[in-house]
Structure formats: C-alpha cells, structure tokens
Amino acid sequence: MKKIFILLTTVAALFWGYGKIDNPNNPPQQSYDLQGKVTRVADGDTFTITSNGQRYRIRMYGIDAPESSQKYGKESTKYLSNLILNKQVGIKIMDKDRYDRIIGKVFYNNQDINERMLESGHAWFYEYYAKNETGYKNAYEDARKNKKALWKDANPENPRDYRLKARKSN
C-alpha cells in the first residue's frame, strides 16, 4: 500500500509539473523590482507605469532615443508604444536619475525591451552608463551596420548632442 501511495504521488507530481519546467512556451518568470501597467509613453526611452495605485516614471537603462521634437523621435516613440503601451511590464531597477525617474531594464513577456529598441534601430546605446552590457552594444552595432530605422539616415544626430544644442540656444 505504501509503495502504491509513493508511486501515485510521484506520478501526480510529474503531471502537475508538466509544462512548467524546461518548456520554451512557458519560460520561467523573472523576478522584478517593480511591475505595472504602462499608461503613457513620453518618448522612445521614457514612460509611466501604474503599480498598486502609484505612478512611476521610468527611464530605460542603457539606451538613448531621439527626442520627440528630433528627427526619428516620433518613430521611436511609436515603436516603443507598440511594444509596451497598456501592457504589464517588469522593471529591474538599476538607479534613479536627477529627475527622480527610475532607471531600469524593462521586460515584457521575458523580453528585454531596452535591447529590442537597440536592435530595431530606434535608439542609441548609452555606453557611458552601460559599459558592461555587451548584448546591448552588439544589438546597437548590428542595427547600425544593417541601417535599421534611424540608421538609414546618412548622419543621424545623437540625442545627447541634440539636447546640448537645445540648451545652448535657450
């Protein structure tokens, strides 16, 4: 009787766990510092989420997208919106910036959205802040080489340079 109980318990455990482990259609969930619904996309690297009734402004780690008023800015914003607007995302918090925004890696369905922005050619790699992100650097270089999105332009303007010019002219 004891052997039958052990056998039945083992079989039940196997069936209960079937499809939960090592199944590419059901990848293990990552652990996030913050999760919430994206309620607004400001531009290609900044958005707002709502989590437990609180709103948080998120600045995406390791990337710099064109400003909304800059060439390719609207395209970058639209691309990010299509990826995450009105969706539940996970944030791996890396830091906070001087504007009190959370700097983070963004995940939707276990995909690194920061890396997606780079590989699609809708953002620059912000190497100064993310030196060790070789995946980001490779995605960025591949997008440039293959002239994706903003890299179709012969001479795209780095968002950082664009912001510096705008400050000087004001």
RODO-2510 file (C-alpha; in nm, 4 decimals, decimal comma):
residues 170
     n   res          X          Y          Z
     1     m     0,0000     0,0000     0,0000
     2     k     0,2829     0,2382     0,0897
     3     k     0,4560     0,1681    -0,2456
     4     i     0,1349     0,2414    -0,4375
     5     f     0,0924     0,5702    -0,2482
     6     i     0,4515     0,6740    -0,3305
     7     l     0,4051     0,5748    -0,6952
     8     l     0,0764     0,7691    -0,7245
     9     t     0,2277     1,0735    -0,5509
    10     t     0,5269     1,0677    -0,7879
    11     v     0,3073     1,0330    -1,0978
    12     a     0,0792     1,3158    -0,9767
    13     a     0,3797     1,5416    -0,9130
    14     l     0,5131     1,4715    -1,2625
    15     f     0,1796     1,5519    -1,4270
    16     w     0,1262     1,8609    -1,2112
    17     g     0,4679     1,9973    -1,3091
    18     y     0,4384     1,9020    -1,6763
    19     g     0,4783     2,2036    -1,8988
    20     k     0,6077     2,4251    -1,6211
    21     i     0,9739     2,3314    -1,6331
    22     d     1,2019     2,3487    -1,9361
    23     n     0,9163     2,4336    -2,1682
    24     p     1,0054     2,7107    -2,4178
    25     n     0,6362     2,8016    -2,4467
    26     n     0,6223     2,8631    -2,0727
    27     p     0,9587     3,0212    -1,9737
    28     p     1,0365     3,0709    -1,6064
    29     q     0,9250     3,4097    -1,4752
    30     q     1,1972     3,6546    -1,3846
    31     s     1,1997     3,8355    -1,0578
    32     y     1,1409     4,2104    -1,0978
    33     d     1,1877     4,5012    -0,8601
    34     l     0,8702     4,6668    -0,9881
    35     q     0,5785     4,5555    -1,2056
    36     g     0,2981     4,7610    -1,3515
    37     k     0,0877     4,8631    -1,6473
    38     v     0,2345     5,1118    -1,8944
    39     t    -0,0096     5,4032    -1,9052
    40     r     0,1893     5,6597    -2,1049
    41     v     0,4899     5,6625    -2,3383
    42     a     0,6599     6,0037    -2,3378
    43     d     0,9284     5,9199    -2,5940
    44     g     1,1439     5,6287    -2,7083
    45     d     1,3149     5,5791    -2,3728
    46     t     1,0765     5,7218    -2,1109
    47     f     0,7321     5,6075    -1,9981
    48     t     0,4972     5,5874    -1,6993
    49     i     0,3648     5,2775    -1,5271
    50     t     0,0956     5,2350    -1,2657
    51     s     0,1581     4,9797    -0,9930
    52     n    -0,0630     4,9321    -0,6871
    53     g    -0,2244     5,2729    -0,7417
    54     q     0,1122     5,4525    -0,7646
    55     r     0,2576     5,6089    -1,0792
    56     y     0,6253     5,5747    -1,1613
    57     r     0,8248     5,7452    -1,4355
    58     i     1,0709     5,5050    -1,5950
    59     r     1,3842     5,5978    -1,7933
    60     m     1,5174     5,3000    -1,9850
    61     y     1,8663     5,1912    -1,8831
    62     g     2,1490     5,1825    -2,1367
    63     i     1,9653     5,3463    -2,4264
    64     d     1,9088     5,6987    -2,5520
    65     a     1,6273     5,7512    -2,8008
    66     p     1,5720     6,0564    -3,0200
    67     e     1,3792     6,3355    -2,8508
    68     s     1,0157     6,3767    -2,9566
    69     s     1,0978     6,7008    -3,1415
    70     q     1,4037     6,5440    -3,3072
    71     k     1,4157     6,3633    -3,6401
    72     y     1,3078     5,9977    -3,5816
    73     g     1,1694     6,0942    -3,2401
    74     k     0,8085     6,0209    -3,3317
    75     e     0,9052     5,6893    -3,4928
    76     s     1,0989     5,5835    -3,1836
    77     t     0,8088     5,6784    -2,9548
    78     k     0,5617     5,4912    -3,1734
    79     y     0,7810     5,1808    -3,1806
    80     l     0,8094     5,1733    -2,8006
    81     s     0,4343     5,2374    -2,7669
    82     n     0,3609     4,9399    -2,9921
    83     l     0,5822     4,7214    -2,7730
    84     i     0,4560     4,8131    -2,4258
    85     l     0,1691     5,0664    -2,4052
    86     n    -0,1233     4,9292    -2,1978
    87     k     0,0770     4,6160    -2,1149
    88     q     0,2082     4,4750    -1,7881
    89     v     0,5867     4,5114    -1,7696
    90     g     0,8551     4,4187    -1,5216
    91     i     1,1306     4,6593    -1,4239
    92     k     1,4748     4,5671    -1,2985
    93     i     1,5776     4,8879    -1,1199
    94     m     1,9342     4,9978    -1,1912
    95     d     1,9342     5,3509    -1,0446
    96     k     1,7411     5,6783    -1,0102
    97     d     1,8215     5,9920    -1,2064
    98     r     1,8271     6,3592    -1,1060
    99     y     1,4643     6,3963    -1,2210
   100     d     1,3615     6,1218    -0,9737
   101     r     1,2847     5,8776    -1,2549
   102     i     1,3594     5,5106    -1,2068
   103     i     1,6364     5,3948    -1,4397
   104     g     1,5628     5,0375    -1,5331
   105     k     1,5748     4,7407    -1,7620
   106     v     1,2256     4,6807    -1,8965
   107     f     1,0786     4,3375    -1,9646
   108     y     0,7604     4,2300    -2,1364
   109     n     0,6937     3,8547    -2,1750
   110     n     1,0515     3,7966    -2,0555
   111     q     1,1910     4,0011    -2,3469
   112     d     1,4393     4,2802    -2,2757
   113     i     1,2639     4,5827    -2,4293
   114     n     1,5736     4,8031    -2,3952
   115     e     1,7603     4,5601    -2,6196
   116     r     1,4650     4,5484    -2,8621
   117     m     1,4845     4,9278    -2,9008
   118     l     1,8534     4,8985    -2,9875
   119     e     1,8259     4,6040    -3,2251
   120     s     1,5380     4,7695    -3,4118
   121     g     1,7460     5,0835    -3,4683
   122     h     1,5193     5,3132    -3,2640
   123     a     1,7779     5,4116    -3,0017
   124     w     2,1450     5,4724    -2,9371
   125     f     2,3438     5,2593    -2,6966
   126     y     2,4244     5,4719    -2,3907
   127     e     2,7641     5,3117    -2,3397
   128     y     2,8782     5,5655    -2,0800
   129     y     2,6218     5,4285    -1,8342
   130     a     2,6070     5,0660    -1,9502
   131     k     2,9653     4,9684    -2,0373
   132     n     2,9183     4,6038    -1,9391
   133     e     2,6037     4,5421    -2,1453
   134     t     2,7635     4,3542    -2,4344
   135     g     2,4245     4,2360    -2,5631
   136     y     2,3106     4,5970    -2,5880
   137     k     2,6297     4,7006    -2,7635
   138     n     2,6041     4,4132    -3,0126
   139     a     2,2369     4,4911    -3,0874
   140     y     2,3226     4,8579    -3,1436
   141     e     2,6179     4,7837    -3,3716
   142     d     2,4133     4,5319    -3,5711
   143     a     2,1311     4,7842    -3,6232
   144     r     2,3802     5,0476    -3,7416
   145     k     2,5535     4,8051    -3,9754
   146     n     2,2214     4,6938    -4,1248
   147     k     2,0895     5,0528    -4,1465
   148     k     1,7730     4,9887    -3,9478
   149     a     1,5289     5,2716    -3,8667
   150     l     1,7220     5,5886    -3,7748
   151     w     2,0430     5,4361    -3,9094
   152     k     1,9040     5,4677    -4,2637
   153     d     1,9932     5,8351    -4,2281
   154     a     2,3448     5,9171    -4,3525
   155     n     2,4139     6,1343    -4,0481
   156     p     2,1681     6,0823    -3,7604
   157     e     2,2057     6,3212    -3,4688
   158     n     2,2816     6,1718    -3,1290
   159     p     2,0043     6,2713    -2,8829
   160     r     2,2655     6,3884    -2,6325
   161     d     2,4100     6,6329    -2,8891
   162     y     2,0586     6,7446    -2,9808
   163     r     1,9791     6,8233    -2,6144
   164     l     2,3079     7,0123    -2,5679
   165     k     2,2346     7,2288    -2,8742
   166     a     1,8843     7,2993    -2,7498
   167     r     2,0173     7,4096    -2,4083
   168     k     2,2765     7,6401    -2,5661
   169     s     2,0173     7,8046    -2,7907
   170     n     1,7888     7,8777    -2,4922
***
